[in-house]
Amino acid sequence: MSERQITDIDAYMADLGRRARAASRGLARATTRQKNDALSAIADAIDGRREAIVAANQIDLEQGAAKGLDAALLDRLELTEGRIDTMIEGLRQIAALPDPIGAITDLDYRPSGIQVGRMRVPLGVVGIIYESRPNVTADAAGLCLKSGNATLLRGGSEAFESNQAIAACIGQGLVEAGLPADGVQVVATTDRAAVGAMIAMPEFVDVVIPRGGKGLIERISREARVPVIKHLDGICHVFIDADADLDKAFDIAMNAKTQRYGTCNTMETLVVDEAVAATILPRLASAYREKGVELRGCARTREILPEAIAATEADWDTEYLAPILAIRVVSGLDAAMDHIAAHGSAHTDAIVTEDYSRARRFLREVDSSSVMVNASTRFADGFEYGLGAEIGISTDKFHARGPVGLEGLTSVKFVVLGDGEVRT
């Protein structure tokens, strides 16, 4: 599949936007059955076109390796059979979820006799800009479709062939279900000007969701003329408390760092109470060494682990997305929360403890979009949260926070039911 030759990017993107806006009306009034039929048809198409998708992905992987993409980016780019299975399962889970559109809540009578409530409605047209992971194409299309939104998808140039192969499956599913084919459009150019055009079309695009590196998200946040749902960094922490079950702490700290390195919910800094540091750190260090993880520690950490590299101030603020871990030994819960407040990215932070009061304080006082007790940060994910899939994670404090699933792709409008009442 070859890239389309597009000479006028602004005109091309405006055309996509107009078509998406027109399609959004059809999707907004689509029945739950139509949307679910389309999701099932897309899942079946992906399952039936596995060989073509893997072949397209292989082209991207070979081109990425030739361009010098690092191991973390290549990992995010690869579509294994298991990841294709996850895409399919995500679509089927979205189909099984309750349809939020049209639901009326908080309906109540007012003294005037009218009833006032809130109805959940689509946002309209959602623009999604993402890098590397081609599975986002299916996840984003599925969530936007179920929530009644039209979608413009602009994937990274490194995943162009993979995204176009998945787009063909999405188009097939929409047509089979009788929904507008323009309801999901994958931008068919790798020209970066397409991104600038998309984020400057408020007449066609209602919200933009960037998924990718910090540079991409900072640029979009700075230049966008439409609202942005985003997070910048995934500097996630696990704090091992003085009253932690150390077997639990070992399993959680290992999984949070080594289950996958290149994800935004991977632990980047391990914080350990001084009361248990000398007991747990050597055990963890040995296991991390076997996994090839480089350790960078504070002075107190290096007293216990002399082989650790001396951490700099920059290490506490770095999202490595690699087998590198910063470790800090602290004097209790307050010091741990102070460190997280100073260096965290408000993404995901966890405490390992058997002390109920400290767990409650951590949940209440750590100001992140996901806060966990005795669980790996790797669970901060729409699929694991039962959302079917996620379109991104928001660390903002308004509209949507945390993994953005169906509800995060909707808004509400007030509805009033009357029987001839007039205001006096």
Legacy VTK file of the C-alpha trace (Angstrom):
# vtk DataFile Version 3.0
C-alpha trace
ASCII
DATASET POLYDATA
POINTS 424 float
0.000 0.000 0.000
1.568 3.262 -1.054
1.137 6.717 0.334
-1.176 9.006 -1.556
0.471 11.896 -3.342
-1.217 14.946 -1.865
0.026 18.330 -2.977
-2.334 20.675 -1.090
-2.398 19.501 2.530
-4.741 22.236 3.765
-7.315 21.470 1.093
-6.994 17.739 1.681
-7.469 18.065 5.464
-10.378 20.481 5.035
-12.057 17.930 2.784
-11.548 15.201 5.394
-12.949 17.547 8.030
-16.069 18.385 6.035
-16.742 14.724 5.398
-16.186 13.874 9.064
-18.569 16.616 10.173
-21.251 15.324 7.802
-20.680 11.733 8.958
-20.863 12.732 12.625
-24.582 13.448 12.292
-25.210 9.960 10.983
-23.149 8.365 13.735
-24.849 10.441 16.429
-28.229 9.008 15.451
-26.991 5.442 14.829
-28.661 2.777 16.929
-26.749 0.731 19.459
-27.265 -2.325 17.283
-25.796 -0.612 14.229
-22.729 0.476 16.163
-22.245 -2.946 17.704
-22.692 -4.635 14.322
-19.991 -2.366 12.898
-17.626 -3.138 15.779
-18.148 -6.865 15.303
-17.637 -6.555 11.563
-14.379 -4.627 12.093
-13.157 -7.284 14.535
-14.017 -10.038 12.044
-12.253 -8.153 9.243
-9.078 -7.774 11.319
-9.203 -11.450 12.209
-9.699 -12.400 8.563
-6.907 -10.142 7.302
-4.221 -11.112 9.799
-1.694 -12.048 7.150
-2.103 -8.752 5.317
-1.825 -6.778 8.562
1.297 -8.656 9.684
2.845 -8.214 6.226
2.165 -4.469 6.298
3.557 -4.264 9.828
6.698 -6.089 8.738
7.314 -3.398 6.103
7.032 -0.749 8.817
9.374 -2.669 11.137
11.995 -3.110 8.428
11.815 0.555 7.443
11.941 1.577 11.102
15.034 -0.525 11.757
16.684 0.925 8.654
15.953 4.438 9.954
17.526 3.611 13.314
14.437 3.503 15.537
15.424 2.348 19.009
14.256 -0.904 20.602
11.468 0.738 22.626
9.924 2.357 19.539
10.200 -0.842 17.516
8.485 -2.719 20.351
5.612 -0.248 20.324
5.382 -0.538 16.558
5.273 -4.326 16.342
1.953 -6.116 15.842
2.403 -9.631 17.190
-0.356 -12.218 16.964
-1.078 -11.535 20.616
-1.460 -7.808 20.036
-3.781 -8.461 17.100
-5.810 -10.710 19.411
-5.926 -7.856 21.924
-7.176 -5.438 19.255
-9.954 -7.848 18.326
-10.874 -8.516 21.955
-10.906 -4.764 22.653
-13.409 -4.175 19.848
-15.638 -6.995 21.090
-15.477 -5.639 24.632
-16.489 -2.193 23.405
-19.458 -3.753 21.594
-20.480 -5.456 24.848
-20.370 -2.228 26.867
-23.550 -0.264 27.557
-24.149 2.493 25.019
-23.841 5.820 26.861
-25.458 7.909 24.137
-28.952 9.142 24.883
-28.905 8.136 28.548
-30.714 10.692 30.716
-29.623 11.109 34.327
-30.467 13.361 37.269
-34.011 13.915 35.951
-35.871 15.858 38.611
-39.005 17.992 38.928
-38.598 21.702 39.542
-41.183 23.819 41.416
-42.366 25.206 38.077
-43.500 21.741 36.993
-40.765 21.108 34.421
-38.384 18.184 34.661
-34.674 18.916 34.202
-32.062 16.277 33.471
-28.861 15.631 31.587
-28.480 13.609 28.405
-25.176 12.075 27.354
-24.239 13.034 23.780
-21.243 12.577 21.434
-18.517 15.221 21.244
-18.879 15.285 17.443
-15.604 14.909 15.517
-12.561 13.634 17.394
-9.088 14.096 15.905
-6.499 11.635 17.161
-2.775 12.073 16.506
-0.553 9.211 17.578
2.872 7.668 17.105
4.220 4.153 16.688
1.438 1.953 18.049
-0.793 0.864 15.154
-3.203 -0.877 17.541
-4.367 2.647 18.462
-6.044 2.801 15.045
-8.480 0.041 15.989
-8.874 1.108 19.644
-9.581 4.736 18.770
-11.947 3.900 15.933
-13.885 1.484 18.132
-14.305 3.837 21.063
-15.253 6.796 18.889
-17.717 4.674 16.933
-19.464 3.305 20.048
-19.677 6.811 21.529
-21.244 8.163 18.326
-18.299 10.290 17.221
-16.746 10.649 13.798
-12.976 10.277 13.833
-9.941 11.621 12.004
-6.909 9.443 12.696
-3.391 10.571 11.929
-0.851 7.905 12.809
2.912 8.224 12.776
4.858 7.836 9.559
6.668 4.828 11.043
3.350 2.878 11.184
1.878 4.070 7.871
1.500 0.665 6.205
0.096 -0.962 9.350
-2.425 1.829 9.882
-3.652 1.690 6.313
-4.127 -2.087 6.545
-6.199 -1.681 9.708
-8.100 1.233 8.131
-9.245 -1.066 5.333
-10.804 -3.365 7.949
-12.533 -0.431 9.641
-13.984 0.805 6.350
-15.287 -2.670 5.573
-17.022 -2.904 8.957
-18.717 0.490 8.623
-20.074 -0.309 5.181
-21.358 -3.721 6.287
-23.266 -2.104 9.169
-24.777 0.616 6.974
-22.955 3.458 8.709
-21.221 6.398 6.980
-17.913 5.291 5.484
-16.468 8.705 6.408
-17.204 8.041 10.084
-13.597 6.898 10.511
-10.956 8.389 8.222
-7.256 7.583 8.444
-5.115 10.403 7.043
-3.350 9.033 3.968
-0.227 11.173 4.105
2.829 11.264 6.340
3.364 14.981 5.716
3.642 16.645 9.133
1.681 19.614 7.836
-1.419 17.409 8.179
-1.068 17.618 11.952
-0.927 21.408 11.914
-3.996 21.536 9.681
-6.027 19.155 11.848
-5.464 21.056 15.094
-6.436 24.355 13.442
-9.891 23.320 12.153
-12.361 24.118 14.965
-15.139 24.297 12.380
-14.627 20.572 11.680
-12.863 19.092 14.725
-14.308 19.319 18.252
-11.435 17.852 20.262
-7.927 16.544 19.592
-6.278 13.699 21.480
-2.504 13.331 21.003
-0.779 10.059 21.857
2.967 10.007 21.550
6.169 11.609 22.740
6.384 14.694 24.911
7.523 16.849 21.990
4.437 15.985 19.952
2.056 16.637 22.822
3.721 19.915 23.793
3.502 21.119 20.196
-0.169 20.236 19.890
-1.030 21.777 23.254
0.760 24.971 22.229
-0.613 25.313 18.694
-4.086 23.747 18.799
-7.136 25.899 18.220
-9.405 23.123 19.472
-9.550 21.571 22.974
-6.899 18.941 23.732
-7.181 15.837 25.966
-3.641 14.824 26.930
-0.879 13.787 29.257
2.737 14.850 28.821
4.766 12.320 30.823
4.357 8.991 32.525
6.716 9.389 35.476
5.090 6.717 37.633
6.151 5.746 41.157
5.849 2.722 43.411
6.357 3.438 47.126
7.278 0.480 49.328
6.059 1.418 52.805
7.587 0.318 56.097
4.576 -1.955 56.654
4.592 -3.517 53.190
4.333 -7.250 52.604
7.775 -7.592 51.022
6.787 -10.502 48.791
3.982 -8.376 47.372
6.368 -5.442 47.092
8.885 -7.525 45.151
6.293 -8.790 42.666
4.741 -5.364 42.159
8.059 -3.525 41.769
9.286 -6.098 39.248
6.087 -6.105 37.208
5.678 -2.315 37.258
9.145 -1.904 35.722
9.852 -4.971 33.605
6.523 -6.207 32.223
6.980 -3.657 29.417
9.466 -0.811 29.293
8.043 1.484 26.616
4.656 2.350 28.124
3.464 5.437 29.958
2.291 3.420 32.992
5.669 1.753 33.571
7.314 2.617 36.888
10.236 5.001 36.418
11.076 5.701 40.081
10.991 3.274 43.001
10.607 4.966 46.390
11.447 2.857 49.456
10.964 3.505 53.161
14.289 3.453 54.999
12.912 0.897 57.464
12.787 -1.841 54.795
15.294 -0.591 52.214
18.206 -2.764 53.361
15.974 -5.854 53.211
14.122 -5.394 49.916
16.602 -3.510 47.732
19.299 -6.210 47.427
16.649 -8.766 46.448
15.176 -6.425 43.864
18.590 -5.386 42.547
19.532 -9.002 41.882
16.310 -9.589 39.947
16.631 -6.319 38.024
20.218 -7.228 37.140
19.000 -10.483 35.585
16.551 -8.436 33.471
19.269 -6.020 32.372
17.810 -3.021 34.210
20.236 -0.185 34.978
19.782 1.203 38.491
20.341 4.839 39.431
20.085 5.655 43.103
20.269 8.386 45.703
23.147 8.409 48.212
21.234 6.248 50.700
20.372 3.767 47.961
24.029 3.491 46.963
25.010 2.721 50.555
22.913 -0.440 50.156
23.575 -0.961 46.425
27.106 0.306 45.698
26.792 -0.884 42.103
23.975 1.591 41.402
24.878 4.687 39.380
24.570 7.960 41.297
21.236 9.534 40.398
21.139 13.175 39.332
18.271 15.589 39.907
17.285 15.049 36.268
16.711 11.343 36.917
13.753 12.064 39.197
12.060 13.943 36.340
12.813 11.528 33.500
10.449 9.149 31.731
12.975 6.581 30.551
10.726 4.241 28.542
13.724 1.917 28.811
15.308 -0.611 31.229
16.514 2.142 33.575
15.144 2.678 37.079
15.697 5.500 39.561
15.557 4.532 43.255
15.133 6.821 46.258
15.168 5.880 49.946
12.963 8.123 52.105
12.036 8.546 55.751
8.382 7.607 55.698
5.079 8.238 53.921
5.192 12.039 54.015
8.639 12.135 52.422
7.466 9.696 49.751
4.426 11.822 48.931
6.568 14.959 48.910
8.847 13.329 46.327
5.891 12.289 44.165
4.367 15.770 44.387
7.676 17.357 43.346
8.636 14.968 40.552
5.538 13.035 39.457
3.558 13.658 36.297
0.089 13.076 37.831
-0.232 9.865 35.812
-0.103 6.774 38.065
1.399 6.176 41.495
1.160 3.161 43.816
1.814 2.307 47.450
2.590 -1.155 48.779
1.485 -1.372 52.407
-0.534 -3.424 54.879
-1.337 -0.316 56.910
-4.927 0.774 56.207
-4.473 4.351 57.426
-1.396 4.972 55.275
-3.116 3.445 52.263
-6.087 5.779 52.770
-3.816 8.805 53.112
-1.945 7.878 49.936
-5.207 7.488 48.004
-6.509 10.813 49.275
-3.373 12.944 49.086
-1.519 11.801 45.955
-2.927 13.958 43.156
-2.628 11.627 40.155
-5.137 10.369 37.629
-4.688 6.801 38.946
-3.653 6.016 42.523
-3.181 2.395 43.583
-2.746 0.289 46.693
-0.891 -3.030 46.441
-1.092 -3.229 42.633
1.249 -2.651 39.702
1.117 0.671 37.879
0.853 -1.374 34.663
-2.870 -1.777 35.412
-3.451 1.918 34.567
-4.928 1.058 31.214
-8.390 1.241 29.687
-8.470 -2.455 28.811
-7.550 -3.461 32.374
-10.043 -0.974 33.826
-12.883 -2.593 31.907
-13.297 0.258 29.433
-12.796 -2.137 26.505
-9.918 -0.043 25.284
-8.653 3.455 25.847
-8.071 6.323 23.510
-5.442 7.866 25.750
-4.785 8.901 29.333
-5.579 12.369 30.556
-3.821 14.024 33.461
-5.963 17.143 33.118
-8.498 17.850 35.844
-11.499 18.728 33.730
-13.762 16.809 31.360
-11.777 13.553 31.371
-9.128 12.229 33.760
-7.257 8.950 33.666
-7.823 6.389 30.886
-10.261 7.908 28.395
-12.902 5.411 27.370
-16.478 5.798 26.207
-17.622 8.310 28.813
-14.567 10.491 28.220
-15.603 10.782 24.565
-19.019 12.165 25.432
-20.470 15.323 26.877
-23.819 16.169 28.430
-26.554 18.571 27.529
-29.448 19.690 29.679
-32.852 18.402 28.657
-36.138 19.846 29.871
-39.468 18.016 29.801
-42.605 20.051 30.202
-46.353 19.960 29.674
-47.094 23.515 28.584
-45.361 25.276 31.469
-44.358 28.939 30.952
-42.122 31.075 33.125
-43.831 33.733 35.222
LINES 1 425
424 0 1 2 3 4 5 6 7 8 9 10 11 12 13 14 15 16 17 18 19 20 21 22 23 24 25 26 27 28 29 30 31 32 33 34 35 36 37 38 39 40 41 42 43 44 45 46 47 48 49 50 51 52 53 54 55 56 57 58 59 60 61 62 63 64 65 66 67 68 69 70 71 72 73 74 75 76 77 78 79 80 81 82 83 84 85 86 87 88 89 90 91 92 93 94 95 96 97 98 99 100 101 102 103 104 105 106 107 108 109 110 111 112 113 114 115 116 117 118 119 120 121 122 123 124 125 126 127 128 129 130 131 132 133 134 135 136 137 138 139 140 141 142 143 144 145 146 147 148 149 150 151 152 153 154 155 156 157 158 159 160 161 162 163 164 165 166 167 168 169 170 171 172 173 174 175 176 177 178 179 180 181 182 183 184 185 186 187 188 189 190 191 192 193 194 195 196 197 198 199 200 201 202 203 204 205 206 207 208 209 210 211 212 213 214 215 216 217 218 219 220 221 222 223 224 225 226 227 228 229 230 231 232 233 234 235 236 237 238 239 240 241 242 243 244 245 246 247 248 249 250 251 252 253 254 255 256 257 258 259 260 261 262 263 264 265 266 267 268 269 270 271 272 273 274 275 276 277 278 279 280 281 282 283 284 285 286 287 288 289 290 291 292 293 294 295 296 297 298 299 300 301 302 303 304 305 306 307 308 309 310 311 312 313 314 315 316 317 318 319 320 321 322 323 324 325 326 327 328 329 330 331 332 333 334 335 336 337 338 339 340 341 342 343 344 345 346 347 348 349 350 351 352 353 354 355 356 357 358 359 360 361 362 363 364 365 366 367 368 369 370 371 372 373 374 375 376 377 378 379 380 381 382 383 384 385 386 387 388 389 390 391 392 393 394 395 396 397 398 399 400 401 402 403 404 405 406 407 408 409 410 411 412 413 414 415 416 417 418 419 420 421 422 423
